[in-house]
């Protein structure tokens, strides 16, 4: 029991996961810098493509799990680069719809090639079985965290 308690007291797992995320993100950012894409920009483009394009800013922000205000800044930058365009929704004039431009689609083709290369390099030496187990474990931890959040008391200030 004491060894289990000691193991749980260690922050190394959370620290290592956080460090891994930062390192992976940094490597991807370095690879995508020539395309003038930061992490927020390329992930917004990637998610927009995955959602099927022509989605509301709110839906995109929710899918990225970020605040709408943060996404709006990123979308402004992507618009300046000519990679996305925004227009009012025909059904709800308050909602803004985001679409990829042809240039945005072209950039995403380059992003995909570079991200696949980064992933391949970072996963060197890891078998498919090991990777599947790692993904299963991450999924389980995420599920447990979401369950914990769902039962947490709401704090009203």
Residue pairs with C-beta under 8 A, 6 or more apart in sequence:
24 118
24 122
25 39
27 118
27 121
27 122
28 39
28 42
28 114
28 115
28 118
29 38
29 39
31 114
31 115
31 117
31 118
32 38
32 42
32 111
32 114
32 115
35 42
35 107
35 110
35 111
35 114
36 81
37 45
37 107
37 111
40 66
40 70
40 74
41 74
41 77
41 78
41 81
41 83
42 111
42 115
43 64
44 60
44 64
44 71
44 74
44 75
44 78
44 84
45 78
45 83
45 84
45 100
45 104
45 107
45 108
45 111
46 108
46 111
46 115
47 60
47 63
47 64
48 55
48 60
48 84
48 98
48 100
48 104
49 100
49 105
49 108
51 59
51 60
51 63
53 99
53 100
54 97
54 98
54 99
55 63
55 97
55 98
56 89
56 95
56 96
56 97
56 98
57 68
57 71
57 72
57 75
57 86
57 95
57 96
57 97
57 98
58 68
58 95
60 71
60 98
61 67
61 68
61 70
61 71
64 71
75 84
75 86
75 98
78 84
78 104
79 85
79 86
81 103
82 101
82 103
82 104
83 100
83 101
83 103
83 104
83 107
84 98
84 99
84 100
84 101
84 104
85 98
85 99
85 101
86 96
86 97
86 98
86 99
87 96
87 97
87 99
88 95
88 96
88 97
89 95
89 96
89 97
100 108
123 131
126 134
